[in-house]
Amino acid sequence: MNALLQTVPFILLISVVALWIWSGVWAHRDAKLRGKPPMLVSLLVLLLSWPIGLLVWIALRPPLQRRAFDLNDFKVR
């Protein structure tokens, strides 16, 4: 029982750190897709009081603009 009580906080800490790292990677990829500076966005998400920074990015991120498929983009010139 004592060993279980010692491992639960460790597992919780590892889970929070993994979620923190994952949110930074996700914000980096999302900012790149949306045409914003990815390093700046991921640093702001991670360092701006972490869960609040993530929620701010989700709320204020620009819309995803996808271009229509154009075969001329893939032609060899």
GUSEMI-826213 format. One record per atom (N, C-alpha, C, O): y, x, z; residue number from 1. Coordinates in nm, 2 decimals, decimal comma. Example, Ala and Ser with C-alpha at 12.3 -4.5 7.8 and 13.67 -1.06 7.14 Angstrom:
# GUSEMI-826213
{yy->-0,57&xx->1,32&zz->0,78&n->1};
{yy->-0,45&xx->1,23&zz->0,78&n->1};
{yy->-0,33&xx->1,32&zz->0,78&n->1};
{yy->-0,33&xx->1,42&zz->0,85&n->1};
{yy->-0,22&xx->1,28&zz->0,71&n->2};
{yy->-0,11&xx->1,37&zz->0,71&n->2};
{yy->0,00&xx->1,29&zz->0,79&n->2};
{yy->0,11&xx->1,34&zz->0,80&n->2};
This chain:
# GUSEMI-826213
{yy->-0,12&xx->0,08&zz->0,00&n->1};
{yy->0,00&xx->0,00&zz->0,00&n->1};
{yy->0,13&xx->0,09&zz->0,00&n->1};
{yy->0,22&xx->0,05&zz->-0,07&n->1};
{yy->0,12&xx->0,20&zz->0,07&n->2};
{yy->0,24&xx->0,28&zz->0,08&n->2};
{yy->0,26&xx->0,35&zz->-0,05&n->2};
{yy->0,38&xx->0,37&zz->-0,09&n->2};
{yy->0,16&xx->0,39&zz->-0,12&n->3};
{yy->0,18&xx->0,45&zz->-0,25&n->3};
{yy->0,24&xx->0,35&zz->-0,35&n->3};
{yy->0,32&xx->0,39&zz->-0,44&n->3};
{yy->0,20&xx->0,22&zz->-0,34&n->4};
{yy->0,26&xx->0,12&zz->-0,43&n->4};
{yy->0,40&xx->0,10&zz->-0,40&n->4};
{yy->0,48&xx->0,09&zz->-0,50&n->4};
{yy->0,44&xx->0,11&zz->-0,28&n->5};
{yy->0,58&xx->0,09&zz->-0,25&n->5};
{yy->0,67&xx->0,21&zz->-0,29&n->5};
{yy->0,79&xx->0,20&zz->-0,31&n->5};
{yy->0,61&xx->0,32&zz->-0,31&n->6};
{yy->0,68&xx->0,44&zz->-0,36&n->6};
{yy->0,69&xx->0,44&zz->-0,51&n->6};
{yy->0,78&xx->0,50&zz->-0,56&n->6};
{yy->0,59&xx->0,38&zz->-0,58&n->7};
{yy->0,59&xx->0,39&zz->-0,73&n->7};
{yy->0,67&xx->0,28&zz->-0,79&n->7};
{yy->0,72&xx->0,29&zz->-0,90&n->7};
{yy->0,69&xx->0,17&zz->-0,72&n->8};
{yy->0,77&xx->0,06&zz->-0,78&n->8};
{yy->0,91&xx->0,10&zz->-0,81&n->8};
{yy->0,96&xx->0,07&zz->-0,92&n->8};
{yy->0,99&xx->0,16&zz->-0,72&n->9};
{yy->1,12&xx->0,20&zz->-0,75&n->9};
{yy->1,13&xx->0,30&zz->-0,87&n->9};
{yy->1,22&xx->0,30&zz->-0,95&n->9};
{yy->1,03&xx->0,39&zz->-0,87&n->10};
{yy->1,02&xx->0,49&zz->-0,98&n->10};
{yy->1,00&xx->0,42&zz->-1,11&n->10};
{yy->1,07&xx->0,46&zz->-1,21&n->10};
{yy->0,91&xx->0,33&zz->-1,12&n->11};
{yy->0,89&xx->0,25&zz->-1,25&n->11};
{yy->1,01&xx->0,17&zz->-1,28&n->11};
{yy->1,04&xx->0,17&zz->-1,40&n->11};
{yy->1,08&xx->0,11&zz->-1,19&n->12};
{yy->1,20&xx->0,04&zz->-1,22&n->12};
{yy->1,31&xx->0,13&zz->-1,27&n->12};
{yy->1,38&xx->0,09&zz->-1,36&n->12};
{yy->1,32&xx->0,25&zz->-1,21&n->13};
{yy->1,42&xx->0,34&zz->-1,26&n->13};
{yy->1,39&xx->0,39&zz->-1,40&n->13};
{yy->1,48&xx->0,40&zz->-1,48&n->13};
{yy->1,27&xx->0,42&zz->-1,43&n->14};
{yy->1,23&xx->0,46&zz->-1,56&n->14};
{yy->1,25&xx->0,35&zz->-1,66&n->14};
{yy->1,30&xx->0,38&zz->-1,78&n->14};
{yy->1,23&xx->0,23&zz->-1,63&n->15};
{yy->1,25&xx->0,11&zz->-1,72&n->15};
{yy->1,40&xx->0,10&zz->-1,75&n->15};
{yy->1,44&xx->0,07&zz->-1,86&n->15};
{yy->1,48&xx->0,11&zz->-1,65&n->16};
{yy->1,63&xx->0,10&zz->-1,67&n->16};
{yy->1,68&xx->0,21&zz->-1,75&n->16};
{yy->1,76&xx->0,19&zz->-1,84&n->16};
{yy->1,63&xx->0,33&zz->-1,73&n->17};
{yy->1,68&xx->0,44&zz->-1,82&n->17};
{yy->1,63&xx->0,42&zz->-1,96&n->17};
{yy->1,70&xx->0,45&zz->-2,05&n->17};
{yy->1,51&xx->0,38&zz->-1,98&n->18};
{yy->1,46&xx->0,35&zz->-2,12&n->18};
{yy->1,54&xx->0,24&zz->-2,18&n->18};
{yy->1,57&xx->0,25&zz->-2,30&n->18};
{yy->1,57&xx->0,14&zz->-2,11&n->19};
{yy->1,66&xx->0,03&zz->-2,17&n->19};
{yy->1,80&xx->0,08&zz->-2,20&n->19};
{yy->1,85&xx->0,04&zz->-2,31&n->19};
{yy->1,85&xx->0,17&zz->-2,12&n->20};
{yy->1,98&xx->0,23&zz->-2,14&n->20};
{yy->1,98&xx->0,31&zz->-2,27&n->20};
{yy->2,07&xx->0,30&zz->-2,35&n->20};
{yy->1,88&xx->0,40&zz->-2,29&n->21};
{yy->1,86&xx->0,48&zz->-2,41&n->21};
{yy->1,84&xx->0,39&zz->-2,53&n->21};
{yy->1,90&xx->0,42&zz->-2,64&n->21};
{yy->1,76&xx->0,29&zz->-2,52&n->22};
{yy->1,73&xx->0,20&zz->-2,64&n->22};
{yy->1,86&xx->0,13&zz->-2,68&n->22};
{yy->1,88&xx->0,11&zz->-2,80&n->22};
{yy->1,94&xx->0,09&zz->-2,59&n->23};
{yy->2,06&xx->0,02&zz->-2,62&n->23};
{yy->2,16&xx->0,11&zz->-2,70&n->23};
{yy->2,23&xx->0,06&zz->-2,78&n->23};
{yy->2,16&xx->0,24&zz->-2,66&n->24};
{yy->2,25&xx->0,33&zz->-2,73&n->24};
{yy->2,20&xx->0,36&zz->-2,87&n->24};
{yy->2,28&xx->0,36&zz->-2,96&n->24};
{yy->2,07&xx->0,37&zz->-2,89&n->25};
{yy->2,01&xx->0,39&zz->-3,02&n->25};
{yy->2,03&xx->0,26&zz->-3,11&n->25};
{yy->2,07&xx->0,27&zz->-3,23&n->25};
{yy->2,02&xx->0,15&zz->-3,05&n->26};
{yy->2,04&xx->0,02&zz->-3,12&n->26};
{yy->2,18&xx->0,01&zz->-3,17&n->26};
{yy->2,21&xx->-0,03&zz->-3,28&n->26};
{yy->2,28&xx->0,04&zz->-3,07&n->27};
{yy->2,42&xx->0,03&zz->-3,11&n->27};
{yy->2,46&xx->0,13&zz->-3,22&n->27};
{yy->2,54&xx->0,09&zz->-3,30&n->27};
{yy->2,40&xx->0,24&zz->-3,21&n->28};
{yy->2,42&xx->0,34&zz->-3,32&n->28};
{yy->2,38&xx->0,29&zz->-3,46&n->28};
{yy->2,46&xx->0,30&zz->-3,55&n->28};
{yy->2,26&xx->0,24&zz->-3,46&n->29};
{yy->2,21&xx->0,19&zz->-3,59&n->29};
{yy->2,29&xx->0,06&zz->-3,64&n->29};
{yy->2,32&xx->0,05&zz->-3,75&n->29};
{yy->2,32&xx->-0,02&zz->-3,54&n->30};
{yy->2,40&xx->-0,14&zz->-3,58&n->30};
{yy->2,54&xx->-0,11&zz->-3,63&n->30};
{yy->2,59&xx->-0,17&zz->-3,72&n->30};
{yy->2,60&xx->-0,01&zz->-3,56&n->31};
{yy->2,74&xx->0,03&zz->-3,61&n->31};
{yy->2,73&xx->0,09&zz->-3,74&n->31};
{yy->2,82&xx->0,07&zz->-3,83&n->31};
{yy->2,63&xx->0,17&zz->-3,77&n->32};
{yy->2,61&xx->0,23&zz->-3,90&n->32};
{yy->2,60&xx->0,12&zz->-4,01&n->32};
{yy->2,65&xx->0,13&zz->-4,12&n->32};
{yy->2,52&xx->0,02&zz->-3,98&n->33};
{yy->2,50&xx->-0,09&zz->-4,08&n->33};
{yy->2,63&xx->-0,17&zz->-4,10&n->33};
{yy->2,65&xx->-0,22&zz->-4,21&n->33};
{yy->2,71&xx->-0,17&zz->-4,00&n->34};
{yy->2,84&xx->-0,25&zz->-4,01&n->34};
{yy->2,96&xx->-0,17&zz->-4,06&n->34};
{yy->3,07&xx->-0,22&zz->-4,06&n->34};
{yy->2,94&xx->-0,04&zz->-4,08&n->35};
{yy->3,04&xx->0,04&zz->-4,13&n->35};
{yy->3,14&xx->0,09&zz->-4,03&n->35};
{yy->3,25&xx->0,13&zz->-4,06&n->35};
{yy->3,10&xx->0,10&zz->-3,91&n->36};
{yy->3,18&xx->0,15&zz->-3,80&n->36};
{yy->3,13&xx->0,28&zz->-3,75&n->36};
{yy->3,02&xx->0,32&zz->-3,78&n->36};
{yy->3,22&xx->0,37&zz->-3,69&n->37};
{yy->3,17&xx->0,50&zz->-3,65&n->37};
{yy->3,06&xx->0,49&zz->-3,54&n->37};
{yy->3,08&xx->0,45&zz->-3,43&n->37};
{yy->2,94&xx->0,53&zz->-3,58&n->38};
{yy->2,82&xx->0,50&zz->-3,49&n->38};
{yy->2,82&xx->0,58&zz->-3,36&n->38};
{yy->2,78&xx->0,53&zz->-3,26&n->38};
{yy->2,87&xx->0,71&zz->-3,37&n->39};
{yy->2,87&xx->0,79&zz->-3,24&n->39};
{yy->2,97&xx->0,73&zz->-3,14&n->39};
{yy->2,94&xx->0,72&zz->-3,02&n->39};
{yy->3,08&xx->0,69&zz->-3,19&n->40};
{yy->3,18&xx->0,63&zz->-3,10&n->40};
{yy->3,13&xx->0,50&zz->-3,04&n->40};
{yy->3,15&xx->0,48&zz->-2,92&n->40};
{yy->3,07&xx->0,42&zz->-3,12&n->41};
{yy->3,02&xx->0,29&zz->-3,07&n->41};
{yy->2,91&xx->0,31&zz->-2,97&n->41};
{yy->2,91&xx->0,25&zz->-2,86&n->41};
{yy->2,82&xx->0,40&zz->-3,00&n->42};
{yy->2,71&xx->0,42&zz->-2,90&n->42};
{yy->2,76&xx->0,48&zz->-2,77&n->42};
{yy->2,71&xx->0,45&zz->-2,67&n->42};
{yy->2,85&xx->0,57&zz->-2,78&n->43};
{yy->2,91&xx->0,63&zz->-2,66&n->43};
{yy->2,98&xx->0,53&zz->-2,58&n->43};
{yy->2,97&xx->0,52&zz->-2,45&n->43};
{yy->3,06&xx->0,44&zz->-2,64&n->44};
{yy->3,12&xx->0,33&zz->-2,57&n->44};
{yy->3,03&xx->0,24&zz->-2,50&n->44};
{yy->3,05&xx->0,19&zz->-2,39&n->44};
{yy->2,92&xx->0,21&zz->-2,58&n->45};
{yy->2,82&xx->0,11&zz->-2,52&n->45};
{yy->2,75&xx->0,18&zz->-2,40&n->45};
{yy->2,73&xx->0,11&zz->-2,30&n->45};
{yy->2,72&xx->0,31&zz->-2,41&n->46};
{yy->2,65&xx->0,37&zz->-2,30&n->46};
{yy->2,74&xx->0,41&zz->-2,18&n->46};
{yy->2,69&xx->0,40&zz->-2,06&n->46};
{yy->2,86&xx->0,44&zz->-2,20&n->47};
{yy->2,95&xx->0,49&zz->-2,10&n->47};
{yy->3,04&xx->0,39&zz->-2,04&n->47};
{yy->3,10&xx->0,41&zz->-1,93&n->47};
{yy->3,06&xx->0,28&zz->-2,11&n->48};
{yy->3,15&xx->0,17&zz->-2,06&n->48};
{yy->3,08&xx->0,08&zz->-1,97&n->48};
{yy->3,05&xx->-0,04&zz->-2,01&n->48};
{yy->3,05&xx->0,12&zz->-1,85&n->49};
{yy->2,97&xx->0,04&zz->-1,76&n->49};
{yy->2,86&xx->-0,03&zz->-1,83&n->49};
{yy->2,87&xx->-0,15&zz->-1,86&n->49};
{yy->2,75&xx->0,03&zz->-1,85&n->50};
{yy->2,64&xx->0,00&zz->-1,95&n->50};
{yy->2,62&xx->-0,14&zz->-1,99&n->50};
{yy->2,63&xx->-0,17&zz->-2,11&n->50};
{yy->2,58&xx->-0,23&zz->-1,91&n->51};
{yy->2,54&xx->-0,36&zz->-1,97&n->51};
{yy->2,67&xx->-0,43&zz->-2,02&n->51};
{yy->2,66&xx->-0,51&zz->-2,11&n->51};
{yy->2,78&xx->-0,41&zz->-1,96&n->52};
{yy->2,90&xx->-0,47&zz->-2,00&n->52};
{yy->2,95&xx->-0,42&zz->-2,14&n->52};
{yy->2,99&xx->-0,49&zz->-2,23&n->52};
{yy->2,93&xx->-0,29&zz->-2,16&n->53};
{yy->2,97&xx->-0,23&zz->-2,29&n->53};
{yy->2,88&xx->-0,28&zz->-2,40&n->53};
{yy->2,93&xx->-0,30&zz->-2,51&n->53};
{yy->2,75&xx->-0,30&zz->-2,37&n->54};
{yy->2,66&xx->-0,36&zz->-2,47&n->54};
{yy->2,70&xx->-0,50&zz->-2,51&n->54};
{yy->2,70&xx->-0,54&zz->-2,62&n->54};
{yy->2,73&xx->-0,58&zz->-2,41&n->55};
{yy->2,78&xx->-0,72&zz->-2,43&n->55};
{yy->2,91&xx->-0,72&zz->-2,51&n->55};
{yy->2,93&xx->-0,81&zz->-2,59&n->55};
{yy->3,00&xx->-0,63&zz->-2,48&n->56};
{yy->3,13&xx->-0,63&zz->-2,55&n->56};
{yy->3,10&xx->-0,59&zz->-2,70&n->56};
{yy->3,16&xx->-0,66&zz->-2,79&n->56};
{yy->3,01&xx->-0,50&zz->-2,73&n->57};
{yy->2,98&xx->-0,47&zz->-2,87&n->57};
{yy->2,92&xx->-0,58&zz->-2,94&n->57};
{yy->2,95&xx->-0,61&zz->-3,05&n->57};
{yy->2,83&xx->-0,65&zz->-2,87&n->58};
{yy->2,76&xx->-0,77&zz->-2,93&n->58};
{yy->2,86&xx->-0,88&zz->-2,96&n->58};
{yy->2,86&xx->-0,94&zz->-3,07&n->58};
{yy->2,96&xx->-0,90&zz->-2,87&n->59};
{yy->3,06&xx->-1,00&zz->-2,89&n->59};
{yy->3,16&xx->-0,97&zz->-3,00&n->59};
{yy->3,21&xx->-1,06&zz->-3,07&n->59};
{yy->3,20&xx->-0,84&zz->-3,00&n->60};
{yy->3,31&xx->-0,80&zz->-3,09&n->60};
{yy->3,28&xx->-0,73&zz->-3,22&n->60};
{yy->3,36&xx->-0,69&zz->-3,29&n->60};
{yy->3,15&xx->-0,72&zz->-3,24&n->61};
{yy->3,11&xx->-0,64&zz->-3,36&n->61};
{yy->3,15&xx->-0,72&zz->-3,49&n->61};
{yy->3,14&xx->-0,84&zz->-3,49&n->61};
{yy->3,18&xx->-0,65&zz->-3,60&n->62};
{yy->3,22&xx->-0,71&zz->-3,72&n->62};
{yy->3,10&xx->-0,78&zz->-3,79&n->62};
{yy->2,98&xx->-0,73&zz->-3,76&n->62};
{yy->3,12&xx->-0,87&zz->-3,87&n->63};
{yy->3,01&xx->-0,94&zz->-3,94&n->63};
{yy->2,94&xx->-0,84&zz->-4,04&n->63};
{yy->3,00&xx->-0,75&zz->-4,09&n->63};
{yy->2,81&xx->-0,86&zz->-4,06&n->64};
{yy->2,74&xx->-0,78&zz->-4,15&n->64};
{yy->2,76&xx->-0,82&zz->-4,29&n->64};
{yy->2,74&xx->-0,94&zz->-4,32&n->64};
{yy->2,81&xx->-0,73&zz->-4,37&n->65};
{yy->2,85&xx->-0,76&zz->-4,51&n->65};
{yy->2,74&xx->-0,70&zz->-4,60&n->65};
{yy->2,74&xx->-0,58&zz->-4,61&n->65};
{yy->2,66&xx->-0,78&zz->-4,66&n->66};
{yy->2,56&xx->-0,73&zz->-4,75&n->66};
{yy->2,61&xx->-0,76&zz->-4,89&n->66};
{yy->2,66&xx->-0,87&zz->-4,93&n->66};
{yy->2,60&xx->-0,66&zz->-4,97&n->67};
{yy->2,63&xx->-0,67&zz->-5,11&n->67};
{yy->2,52&xx->-0,74&zz->-5,19&n->67};
{yy->2,40&xx->-0,72&zz->-5,15&n->67};
{yy->2,55&xx->-0,81&zz->-5,29&n->68};
{yy->2,45&xx->-0,87&zz->-5,38&n->68};
{yy->2,37&xx->-0,75&zz->-5,45&n->68};
{yy->2,43&xx->-0,65&zz->-5,48&n->68};
{yy->2,25&xx->-0,78&zz->-5,48&n->69};
{yy->2,17&xx->-0,68&zz->-5,55&n->69};
{yy->2,22&xx->-0,66&zz->-5,69&n->69};
{yy->2,24&xx->-0,75&zz->-5,76&n->69};
{yy->2,24&xx->-0,53&zz->-5,72&n->70};
{yy->2,29&xx->-0,50&zz->-5,86&n->70};
{yy->2,20&xx->-0,38&zz->-5,91&n->70};
{yy->2,20&xx->-0,28&zz->-5,85&n->70};
{yy->2,14&xx->-0,41&zz->-6,02&n->71};
{yy->2,05&xx->-0,31&zz->-6,08&n->71};
{yy->2,13&xx->-0,18&zz->-6,13&n->71};
{yy->2,07&xx->-0,08&zz->-6,13&n->71};
{yy->2,26&xx->-0,20&zz->-6,15&n->72};
{yy->2,33&xx->-0,08&zz->-6,19&n->72};
{yy->2,35&xx->0,02&zz->-6,08&n->72};
{yy->2,37&xx->0,14&zz->-6,11&n->72};
{yy->2,33&xx->-0,02&zz->-5,96&n->73};
{yy->2,33&xx->0,08&zz->-5,85&n->73};
{yy->2,21&xx->0,18&zz->-5,85&n->73};
{yy->2,22&xx->0,28&zz->-5,79&n->73};
{yy->2,11&xx->0,14&zz->-5,93&n->74};
{yy->1,98&xx->0,22&zz->-5,93&n->74};
{yy->1,96&xx->0,29&zz->-6,06&n->74};
{yy->1,85&xx->0,35&zz->-6,08&n->74};
{yy->2,05&xx->0,28&zz->-6,15&n->75};
{yy->2,03&xx->0,34&zz->-6,28&n->75};
{yy->2,06&xx->0,49&zz->-6,28&n->75};
{yy->2,15&xx->0,53&zz->-6,21&n->75};
{yy->1,98&xx->0,56&zz->-6,35&n->76};
{yy->2,00&xx->0,71&zz->-6,36&n->76};
{yy->2,11&xx->0,73&zz->-6,47&n->76};
{yy->2,10&xx->0,68&zz->-6,58&n->76};
{yy->2,21&xx->0,81&zz->-6,44&n->77};
{yy->2,32&xx->0,83&zz->-6,53&n->77};
{yy->2,31&xx->0,96&zz->-6,60&n->77};
{yy->2,39&xx->0,99&zz->-6,68&n->77};
